[in-house]
């Protein structure tokens, strides 16, 4: 029987880990796979590790390391021909593995990831932010250059070929890992025929802003790793441009030119509007466009702050959440 190892990094996820493990095991059973569940705990202070053990998972306790190291340690203990990474707050659909293994057998692609959606009770900003990456039409697959690591599926040989995750990245390790897979010939595919549920949605504004600040802190390291490409520079430059326009607006206001200040502020909203329209054009949902416009404007400013702090060798660290 084909064996799959499912590696789940975790930090304080007692609320979600039982649901995540149950759904993963169920998907493996439906696909007729022998399943190995490996939870790699980053030093949780809650009951997550005990719940994971009771749910049938092997639990490795690896405190004080970053998210890439957690995934690598889990893979070192894995024995399956197939390897999956899912976050500790993700509920995979029952036919997840059945469908993707058929696509791989048909030679469609080598590495797979499902689109995510939020549960119905999530606040509007969490739902809108998740929907920005969700394609409006169902039953579609799309070849991509990189995939987020909320859920990834591949043969073990691909992981070994690129040497695993970068253990020095605080965040962005998924983009780095899957870009290296692409560079080594792997075909990556994003799929929305089946959708996973993200239960770890942001429950308040502070959490949403904190997560975005954390995510945006990886740009400088990615540039150092992959070189000065326009693709990687695009968003940091946009965010720094927004900060520059804010500075000019404040200067104009202090100099007694309120109309100039207003013009500068309005200019900062243009990149956010472009990003929003680009992501929602096929949704044909004006409300979603407006919601993402505001969220992108905030994100641009958070990204600028994170990039500047990275340039100043900001070494603040947070636990590596799954």
DOTI-784921 format. One record per residue (C-alpha): x, y, z. Coordinates in nm, 2 decimals. Example, Ala and Ser with C-alpha at 12.3 -4.5 7.8 and 13.67 -1.06 7.14 Angstrom:
residues 2
X/Y/Z
1.23/-0.45/0.78
1.37/-0.11/0.71
This chain:
residues 322
X/Y/Z
0.00/0.00/0.00
0.13/0.35/-0.09
0.23/0.55/0.22
0.19/0.92/0.27
0.35/1.12/0.55
0.16/1.44/0.65
0.37/1.69/0.83
0.20/1.95/1.04
0.39/2.23/1.22
0.21/2.36/1.53
0.22/2.63/1.79
-0.07/2.68/2.03
-0.33/2.53/1.80
-0.53/2.33/2.06
-0.85/2.48/1.91
-0.79/2.33/1.56
-0.54/2.04/1.56
-0.80/1.76/1.63
-1.01/1.88/1.33
-0.70/1.91/1.11
-0.58/1.56/1.19
-0.92/1.39/1.16
-0.98/1.55/0.82
-0.63/1.45/0.70
-0.67/1.09/0.81
-1.01/1.07/0.66
-0.88/1.19/0.32
-0.60/0.93/0.33
-0.85/0.65/0.41
-1.07/0.75/0.12
-0.77/0.75/-0.11
-0.67/0.40/0.01
-0.33/0.53/0.15
-0.14/0.42/0.45
-0.12/0.75/0.65
0.16/0.87/0.89
0.06/1.19/1.08
0.36/1.39/1.21
0.30/1.70/1.42
0.61/1.91/1.49
0.54/2.14/1.79
0.73/2.46/1.84
0.69/2.47/2.22
0.32/2.52/2.26
0.18/2.64/2.59
-0.16/2.49/2.54
-0.29/2.13/2.52
-0.22/2.10/2.15
0.05/1.84/2.17
-0.16/1.61/2.40
-0.46/1.65/2.17
-0.25/1.56/1.87
-0.12/1.24/2.04
-0.47/1.14/2.14
-0.57/1.19/1.77
-0.31/0.94/1.66
-0.02/1.17/1.55
0.34/1.13/1.63
0.44/1.45/1.81
0.79/1.59/1.78
0.87/1.88/2.02
1.12/2.12/1.86
1.11/2.46/2.04
1.30/2.77/1.94
1.33/2.72/1.56
1.16/2.88/1.26
0.89/2.74/1.05
1.11/2.59/0.78
1.31/2.40/1.04
0.98/2.25/1.18
0.88/2.12/0.84
1.23/1.98/0.78
1.24/1.80/1.12
0.91/1.65/1.04
1.03/1.53/0.70
1.34/1.37/0.86
1.10/1.15/1.06
0.87/1.08/0.77
0.88/0.74/0.59
0.62/0.79/0.32
0.67/0.79/-0.06
0.43/1.08/-0.07
0.48/1.39/0.14
0.22/1.65/0.24
0.25/1.97/0.44
-0.06/2.12/0.59
-0.09/2.39/0.86
-0.24/2.30/1.19
-0.56/2.51/1.13
-0.65/2.38/0.79
-0.94/2.13/0.73
-0.87/1.94/0.41
-1.17/1.80/0.20
-1.24/1.43/0.20
-1.14/1.38/-0.16
-0.82/1.59/-0.14
-0.58/1.31/-0.19
-0.80/1.10/-0.42
-0.83/1.38/-0.67
-0.47/1.51/-0.66
-0.31/1.16/-0.69
-0.51/1.10/-1.01
-0.38/1.43/-1.15
-0.03/1.34/-1.07
-0.07/0.99/-1.22
-0.21/1.15/-1.54
0.11/1.36/-1.57
-0.07/1.69/-1.51
0.18/1.83/-1.25
0.42/1.73/-0.97
0.34/1.96/-0.68
-0.02/2.05/-0.58
-0.19/2.30/-0.35
-0.56/2.36/-0.29
-0.72/2.70/-0.27
-0.84/2.81/0.07
-1.16/2.96/0.20
-1.28/3.08/0.54
-1.57/2.94/0.74
-1.90/3.13/0.74
-1.84/3.29/1.08
-1.51/3.46/0.98
-1.52/3.85/0.99
-1.55/4.03/0.66
-1.18/4.13/0.64
-1.06/3.78/0.69
-1.31/3.65/0.43
-1.23/3.92/0.18
-0.85/3.87/0.22
-0.89/3.50/0.16
-1.11/3.55/-0.14
-0.85/3.76/-0.32
-0.66/3.44/-0.41
-0.98/3.23/-0.48
-1.07/3.21/-0.84
-1.44/3.28/-0.91
-1.51/2.98/-1.13
-1.50/2.63/-0.99
-1.35/2.32/-1.15
-1.03/2.49/-1.26
-0.67/2.42/-1.23
-0.39/2.67/-1.29
-0.01/2.62/-1.34
0.18/2.85/-1.11
0.54/2.94/-1.02
0.50/2.91/-0.65
0.25/2.79/-0.39
0.17/2.88/-0.03
0.24/2.60/0.22
-0.10/2.60/0.40
-0.13/2.27/0.20
0.13/2.11/-0.03
0.14/1.76/-0.18
0.44/1.61/-0.37
0.64/1.30/-0.39
0.92/1.28/-0.14
1.18/1.28/-0.42
1.10/1.64/-0.50
1.16/1.76/-0.14
1.49/1.58/-0.14
1.59/1.72/-0.48
1.58/2.09/-0.35
1.71/2.02/0.00
1.39/2.11/0.19
1.29/2.44/0.34
1.52/2.73/0.42
1.55/2.73/0.79
1.67/3.09/0.82
1.35/3.26/0.69
1.11/3.39/0.95
0.83/3.38/0.68
0.82/3.34/0.31
0.98/3.00/0.34
0.70/2.85/0.13
0.76/3.09/-0.16
1.14/3.02/-0.14
1.08/2.65/-0.13
0.84/2.63/-0.42
1.03/2.87/-0.64
1.33/2.64/-0.60
1.10/2.34/-0.70
1.00/2.53/-1.01
1.37/2.61/-1.09
1.45/2.24/-1.06
1.18/2.14/-1.31
0.88/2.07/-1.09
0.54/2.16/-1.24
0.33/2.34/-0.97
-0.05/2.35/-0.98
-0.31/2.55/-0.78
-0.65/2.38/-0.77
-0.99/2.51/-0.68
-1.20/2.21/-0.77
-1.16/2.11/-0.41
-1.12/2.38/-0.14
-0.97/2.36/0.20
-1.11/2.55/0.50
-0.88/2.79/0.69
-1.00/2.79/1.05
-0.72/3.00/1.18
-0.86/3.32/1.03
-0.78/3.66/1.19
-1.04/3.72/1.46
-0.97/4.09/1.50
-0.79/4.38/1.33
-0.49/4.37/1.55
-0.43/4.00/1.46
-0.48/4.07/1.09
-0.23/4.36/1.09
0.02/4.16/1.30
0.01/3.87/1.06
0.06/4.09/0.76
0.35/4.27/0.92
0.51/3.93/1.00
0.45/3.80/0.64
0.60/4.11/0.48
0.92/4.07/0.68
1.06/3.81/0.43
1.11/4.03/0.12
1.47/4.12/0.20
1.58/3.77/0.27
1.40/3.64/-0.05
1.59/3.91/-0.25
1.92/3.79/-0.10
1.84/3.43/-0.18
1.69/3.46/-0.53
1.86/3.78/-0.65
1.72/4.12/-0.75
1.43/4.02/-0.97
1.16/4.27/-1.07
0.90/4.02/-0.95
1.04/4.02/-0.59
1.11/4.39/-0.59
0.77/4.50/-0.72
0.58/4.50/-0.39
0.85/4.64/-0.17
0.91/4.93/-0.41
0.53/5.00/-0.42
0.52/5.00/-0.04
0.82/5.23/-0.01
0.66/5.46/-0.27
0.34/5.48/-0.05
0.55/5.58/0.25
0.74/5.84/0.04
0.41/5.99/-0.07
0.28/6.00/0.29
0.60/6.18/0.39
0.55/6.43/0.11
0.19/6.48/0.21
0.28/6.56/0.57
0.55/6.80/0.44
0.30/6.98/0.22
0.05/7.00/0.50
0.31/7.15/0.73
0.42/7.40/0.46
0.06/7.52/0.42
-0.04/7.33/0.10
-0.34/7.12/0.21
-0.45/7.06/-0.15
-0.10/6.92/-0.24
-0.12/6.70/0.07
-0.46/6.56/-0.03
-0.33/6.49/-0.37
-0.03/6.29/-0.23
-0.26/6.09/0.00
-0.49/6.01/-0.29
-0.19/5.89/-0.49
-0.11/5.63/-0.22
-0.45/5.47/-0.29
-0.38/5.41/-0.66
-0.15/5.10/-0.62
-0.40/4.95/-0.37
-0.69/5.01/-0.62
-0.50/4.85/-0.91
-0.42/4.54/-0.70
-0.78/4.52/-0.58
-0.93/4.56/-0.93
-0.68/4.30/-1.07
-0.78/4.04/-0.81
-1.15/4.10/-0.83
-1.21/4.16/-1.20
-1.34/3.81/-1.26
-1.55/3.81/-0.95
-1.76/4.10/-1.07
-1.82/4.20/-0.70
-1.79/4.58/-0.64
-1.82/4.52/-0.27
-1.52/4.29/-0.26
-1.33/4.53/-0.48
-1.38/4.82/-0.23
-1.30/4.59/0.07
-0.97/4.48/-0.08
-0.89/4.83/-0.19
-0.88/4.94/0.18
-0.70/4.62/0.29
-0.43/4.66/0.03
-0.38/5.02/0.13
-0.31/4.91/0.48
-0.10/4.62/0.37
0.12/4.85/0.15
0.20/5.06/0.45
0.27/4.75/0.67
0.50/4.61/0.40
0.69/4.93/0.38
0.74/4.93/0.76
0.85/4.56/0.76
1.10/4.62/0.47
1.25/4.92/0.64
1.29/4.73/0.97
1.45/4.44/0.78
1.70/4.68/0.63
1.78/4.80/0.98
1.86/4.43/1.07
1.54/4.40/1.28
1.57/4.06/1.44
1.24/4.04/1.63
1.10/3.68/1.62
0.78/3.52/1.69
0.70/3.15/1.73
0.67/2.96/1.40
0.30/2.90/1.38
0.16/2.62/1.17
